[in-house]
Amino acid sequence: MPAWAWPALAIVIVIMLAVDLLLHRDNHVVGLREAALWSGIWVGAGLAFGVLLWWWQGSRSGTAYFASYLIEKTLSIDNVFVFALIFTYFAVPAAYQHKVLFWGVVGALGFRLAFIFAGAELLRTFFWTAYIFGAFLIYTGYQMGFKHDRKIQPERNPVVRLVRRLLPTDARYHDGRFVTRHDGRRRVTLLFVVLVAIEASDLIFAVDSIAAILAITTDTFVLWSANAFAILGLRALYFCLAGLLRRFSRLHYGLAVLLAFAGVKLILAETPIGKLPIWLTLSVIVVTIAASIVWSLLASRHAPRPVPPTNRDGRG
């Protein structure tokens, strides 16, 4: 990549974040219509960048970008489930949720950039790390497929517990502020604790997703641009899907298959079989996502409806 490519990408992302922050500077409840509009804008921007990259750097980079973007976008749906649980657990008012997710995304972009560079360098320098990453992804896929129903308890997260232990905390939201002053002393609010919980959960997802897309390519520019454009739309995606999560009850099986496939792909790359073609990877991703979504929709359609309560005489 030319030297100006990274600064140009960074400027584009900063401008997009600034526009989003400016248009959502007031705390308000994000409705479905607004969320759908912004989700379309972010997806359109991500697809447009992929087309530009394809034209600029050729089909190999373009295909790798779209495969990485699809994996990250699909795995981010699982993030939505966790975010919804965290918001519900801490009873976060709907008007403050966008603010938490905005700053959560800013942190996620930085963490994922570090993970991408570290992971790509490890794979280039030590070939055997591909076996470690591959085994980790296969195990993660197993966990997601067969142990997906484990309860998440944000208050037991070690990072959240550390924040509460080290920083004076006020267990209120204080009009959506992260820091407040009480009795002449600065305290972090409950909203700051929620932000830490969101960032900590995203770090766990970042390990999975970065390891998965490293199976596609080690081109750091392609990987981070795909990650950035997928993550930028995470807030809008949350508000679009938060009320529809139950309709995607089988999606985690598709995610499990993708993670396991990425693990096998990483391991095969260091064997005589070599790297699988990117077009095959992209095809597996598209088919798996489509199949799991269709399965989820069919399952939700045929799910038994709750029986309404009856009176003592047996009538509804």
C-alpha positions as CSV (number, residue, x, y, z in Angstrom):
1,M,0.0,0.0,0.0
2,P,1.3,3.5,-0.7
3,A,2.4,5.6,2.3
4,W,-0.6,7.9,2.1
5,A,-3.2,5.1,2.3
6,W,-3.2,4.7,6.1
7,P,-3.5,8.5,6.9
8,A,-6.3,8.8,4.2
9,L,-8.2,5.9,5.8
10,A,-7.8,7.4,9.3
11,I,-9.0,10.8,8.1
12,V,-12.1,9.2,6.5
13,I,-13.0,7.3,9.7
14,V,-12.4,10.3,11.9
15,I,-14.7,12.4,9.7
16,M,-17.4,9.8,9.8
17,L,-17.2,9.5,13.5
18,A,-17.3,13.3,13.9
19,V,-20.4,13.5,11.7
20,D,-22.1,10.8,13.7
21,L,-21.2,12.4,17.1
22,L,-22.4,15.8,15.9
23,L,-25.7,14.5,14.7
24,H,-26.2,12.5,17.9
25,R,-24.8,15.0,20.4
26,D,-28.0,15.1,22.4
27,N,-29.2,12.1,24.4
28,H,-32.3,10.7,22.8
29,V,-34.0,7.4,22.1
30,V,-32.9,6.1,18.7
31,G,-36.0,4.8,16.9
32,L,-36.1,1.9,14.4
33,R,-36.5,4.3,11.4
34,E,-33.4,6.3,12.4
35,A,-31.4,3.2,13.1
36,A,-32.4,1.6,9.8
37,L,-31.4,4.8,7.9
38,W,-28.0,4.9,9.6
39,S,-27.4,1.2,9.2
40,G,-28.0,1.6,5.5
41,I,-25.5,4.5,5.4
42,W,-22.8,2.5,7.2
43,V,-23.3,-0.6,5.1
44,G,-23.3,1.5,1.9
45,A,-20.1,3.1,3.0
46,G,-18.5,-0.3,3.7
47,L,-19.6,-1.7,0.4
48,A,-18.5,1.4,-1.5
49,F,-15.0,1.2,0.0
50,G,-14.8,-2.5,-0.9
51,V,-15.6,-1.7,-4.6
52,L,-13.0,1.1,-4.5
53,L,-10.4,-1.2,-3.1
54,W,-11.2,-3.8,-5.7
55,W,-10.8,-1.2,-8.5
56,W,-7.6,0.2,-6.9
57,Q,-5.8,-2.9,-5.7
58,G,-7.3,-5.7,-7.7
59,S,-9.7,-8.6,-7.1
60,R,-7.5,-10.4,-4.6
61,S,-7.6,-7.4,-2.1
62,G,-11.2,-6.7,-2.9
63,T,-12.3,-10.3,-2.3
64,A,-10.3,-10.5,0.9
65,Y,-11.9,-7.2,2.1
66,F,-15.5,-8.4,1.4
67,A,-14.8,-11.8,3.1
68,S,-13.3,-10.1,6.2
69,Y,-16.2,-7.5,6.2
70,L,-18.8,-10.3,6.1
71,I,-17.2,-12.2,8.9
72,E,-16.8,-9.2,11.1
73,K,-20.3,-8.0,10.4
74,T,-21.8,-11.3,11.2
75,L,-19.9,-11.8,14.4
76,S,-20.9,-8.3,15.4
77,I,-24.5,-9.5,15.5
78,D,-23.5,-11.7,18.4
79,N,-22.1,-8.6,20.1
80,V,-25.6,-7.2,19.9
81,F,-26.9,-10.0,22.1
82,V,-24.3,-9.3,24.7
83,F,-24.8,-5.5,24.6
84,A,-28.5,-6.0,25.1
85,L,-27.9,-8.2,28.1
86,I,-25.5,-5.6,29.6
87,F,-27.9,-2.7,29.0
88,T,-30.7,-4.7,30.5
89,Y,-28.7,-5.8,33.5
90,F,-27.6,-2.2,34.4
91,A,-31.1,-0.8,33.4
92,V,-29.5,1.8,31.1
93,P,-32.0,4.3,29.9
94,A,-32.6,4.1,26.2
95,A,-31.6,7.7,25.7
96,Y,-28.0,7.0,26.9
97,Q,-27.4,3.8,25.0
98,H,-26.2,5.4,21.8
99,K,-23.6,7.5,23.7
100,V,-22.2,4.3,25.4
101,L,-22.0,2.5,22.0
102,F,-20.3,5.4,20.3
103,W,-17.4,5.6,22.7
104,G,-17.4,1.8,22.8
105,V,-16.8,1.8,19.0
106,V,-14.0,4.3,19.3
107,G,-12.2,2.1,21.8
108,A,-12.9,-1.0,19.7
109,L,-11.3,0.6,16.6
110,G,-8.0,1.2,18.6
111,F,-7.9,-2.3,20.2
112,R,-8.6,-4.1,17.0
113,L,-5.9,-2.2,15.2
114,A,-3.4,-3.3,17.8
115,F,-4.7,-6.9,17.6
116,I,-4.5,-7.0,13.8
117,F,-0.9,-5.7,13.6
118,A,0.2,-8.1,16.5
119,G,-1.6,-11.1,14.9
120,A,-0.3,-10.5,11.4
121,E,3.3,-10.1,12.6
122,L,3.1,-13.3,14.6
123,L,1.8,-15.3,11.7
124,R,4.5,-13.8,9.4
125,T,7.3,-14.4,11.9
126,F,6.3,-17.7,13.5
127,F,4.5,-20.1,11.2
128,W,3.5,-22.4,14.2
129,T,1.2,-19.6,15.6
130,A,-1.2,-20.6,12.8
131,Y,-1.8,-23.9,14.6
132,I,-2.4,-22.1,17.9
133,F,-4.8,-19.6,16.3
134,G,-6.5,-22.3,14.3
135,A,-7.0,-24.5,17.4
136,F,-8.3,-21.6,19.3
137,L,-10.9,-20.8,16.6
138,I,-12.1,-24.4,16.4
139,Y,-12.5,-24.5,20.2
140,T,-14.3,-21.1,20.2
141,G,-16.6,-22.4,17.4
142,Y,-17.4,-25.5,19.6
143,Q,-18.1,-23.2,22.6
144,M,-20.4,-21.0,20.6
145,G,-22.3,-23.9,19.0
146,F,-22.8,-26.0,22.1
147,K,-22.5,-23.7,25.1
148,H,-24.1,-20.5,23.8
149,D,-26.7,-20.4,26.5
150,R,-24.4,-19.6,29.3
151,K,-25.5,-16.6,31.4
152,I,-23.4,-13.5,31.2
153,Q,-22.9,-11.7,34.5
154,P,-21.4,-8.2,33.9
155,E,-20.8,-7.6,37.6
156,R,-18.4,-10.5,37.7
157,N,-16.3,-9.2,34.8
158,P,-12.8,-8.7,36.3
159,V,-12.3,-5.3,34.5
160,V,-15.6,-4.0,35.8
161,R,-14.7,-5.2,39.3
162,L,-11.3,-3.5,39.1
163,V,-12.9,-0.2,38.0
164,R,-15.3,-0.3,41.0
165,R,-12.4,-1.1,43.3
166,L,-10.0,1.5,42.1
167,L,-12.3,4.5,41.2
168,P,-14.9,6.1,43.4
169,T,-18.2,5.2,41.8
170,D,-21.6,6.8,41.9
171,A,-24.3,4.3,41.2
172,R,-26.5,6.7,39.2
173,Y,-26.5,8.0,35.6
174,H,-26.4,11.8,36.2
175,D,-28.0,12.8,32.9
176,G,-25.7,10.6,30.8
177,R,-22.4,11.9,32.1
178,F,-19.4,9.6,32.6
179,V,-17.9,11.6,35.4
180,T,-19.6,13.7,38.1
181,R,-18.7,15.6,41.3
182,H,-20.1,14.7,44.6
183,D,-19.1,16.3,47.9
184,G,-16.2,18.0,46.2
185,R,-14.9,14.7,44.9
186,R,-14.9,13.4,41.3
187,R,-16.6,10.1,40.8
188,V,-17.3,7.9,37.8
189,T,-21.0,7.3,37.1
190,L,-22.7,4.0,36.5
191,L,-22.7,4.9,32.8
192,F,-18.9,4.8,32.9
193,V,-19.1,1.3,34.4
194,V,-21.4,0.2,31.6
195,L,-18.9,1.6,29.1
196,V,-16.2,-0.5,30.7
197,A,-18.4,-3.6,30.6
198,I,-19.1,-3.0,26.8
199,E,-15.4,-2.5,26.1
200,A,-14.4,-5.6,28.0
201,S,-17.0,-7.8,26.2
202,D,-15.9,-6.4,22.9
203,L,-12.2,-7.3,23.6
204,I,-13.3,-11.0,23.9
205,F,-15.2,-10.8,20.6
206,A,-12.2,-9.0,19.0
207,V,-9.9,-11.9,19.7
208,D,-12.3,-14.3,17.9
209,S,-13.0,-12.0,14.9
210,I,-9.4,-10.9,14.4
211,A,-8.1,-14.5,14.5
212,A,-10.9,-15.5,12.0
213,I,-10.0,-12.8,9.4
214,L,-6.3,-13.4,9.7
215,A,-7.2,-16.8,8.1
216,I,-8.2,-14.8,5.0
217,T,-5.2,-12.5,4.6
218,T,-2.4,-10.8,6.6
219,D,-2.7,-7.5,4.7
220,T,-3.2,-5.2,7.7
221,F,-4.7,-2.4,5.6
222,V,-7.4,-4.7,4.2
223,L,-8.1,-6.2,7.6
224,W,-8.4,-3.0,9.5
225,S,-10.5,-1.2,6.8
226,A,-12.9,-4.2,6.8
227,N,-13.0,-4.2,10.6
228,A,-13.4,-0.4,10.8
229,F,-16.4,-0.2,8.4
230,A,-18.1,-3.2,10.0
231,I,-17.7,-1.8,13.5
232,L,-18.8,1.7,12.5
233,G,-22.2,0.4,11.8
234,L,-22.5,-1.6,15.0
235,R,-24.5,1.1,16.9
236,A,-27.1,1.4,14.2
237,L,-27.2,-2.4,13.9
238,Y,-27.8,-2.7,17.6
239,F,-30.9,-0.4,17.5
240,C,-32.2,-2.3,14.4
241,L,-31.8,-5.7,15.9
242,A,-32.3,-5.2,19.6
243,G,-36.0,-5.9,19.4
244,L,-35.6,-8.7,16.9
245,L,-32.9,-10.8,18.6
246,R,-35.3,-13.7,19.3
247,R,-35.8,-14.2,15.6
248,F,-32.1,-15.1,15.1
249,S,-32.1,-17.9,17.6
250,R,-30.1,-20.2,15.3
251,L,-27.5,-17.7,14.1
252,H,-24.9,-18.7,16.6
253,Y,-24.7,-22.1,14.9
254,G,-23.7,-20.4,11.7
255,L,-21.1,-18.3,13.6
256,A,-19.7,-21.4,15.1
257,V,-19.3,-23.0,11.7
258,L,-17.5,-19.9,10.4
259,L,-15.1,-19.8,13.3
260,A,-14.3,-23.5,13.0
261,F,-13.9,-23.1,9.2
262,A,-11.5,-20.2,9.8
263,G,-9.5,-22.3,12.2
264,V,-9.2,-25.2,9.8
265,K,-8.2,-22.7,7.0
266,L,-5.4,-21.3,9.2
267,I,-4.0,-24.7,10.0
268,L,-4.2,-25.9,6.3
269,A,-2.3,-22.9,5.2
270,E,0.8,-24.3,7.0
271,T,0.4,-27.8,5.4
272,P,1.1,-29.1,1.9
273,I,-2.5,-28.3,1.0
274,G,-1.7,-24.6,1.4
275,K,-4.1,-21.6,1.5
276,L,-7.7,-22.2,0.4
277,P,-8.7,-19.8,-2.4
278,I,-10.4,-16.6,-1.2
279,W,-13.4,-17.1,-3.5
280,L,-14.1,-20.4,-1.7
281,T,-13.9,-18.7,1.7
282,L,-16.3,-16.0,0.6
283,S,-18.7,-18.6,-0.8
284,V,-18.7,-20.6,2.5
285,I,-19.3,-17.3,4.5
286,V,-22.3,-16.3,2.3
287,V,-23.9,-19.7,2.3
288,T,-23.4,-20.3,6.0
289,I,-24.8,-16.9,7.0
290,A,-27.8,-17.2,4.7
291,A,-28.6,-20.8,5.9
292,S,-28.4,-19.8,9.6
293,I,-30.6,-16.8,9.0
294,V,-33.2,-18.8,7.1
295,W,-33.1,-21.5,9.8
296,S,-33.6,-18.9,12.5
297,L,-36.6,-17.3,10.7
298,L,-38.2,-20.7,10.1
299,A,-37.7,-21.7,13.7
300,S,-39.2,-18.5,15.1
301,R,-42.2,-18.9,12.8
302,H,-42.9,-22.5,14.1
303,A,-42.1,-21.7,17.7
304,P,-45.1,-22.4,20.0
305,R,-46.9,-19.3,21.1
306,P,-47.4,-18.6,24.8
307,V,-50.8,-19.8,26.1
308,P,-52.8,-16.9,27.5
309,P,-53.8,-17.2,31.2
310,T,-57.2,-18.6,32.0
311,N,-59.7,-17.7,34.7
312,R,-60.7,-20.2,37.3
313,D,-63.7,-21.2,35.3
314,G,-61.4,-22.2,32.4
315,R,-62.3,-19.3,30.1
316,G,-59.7,-16.9,28.7
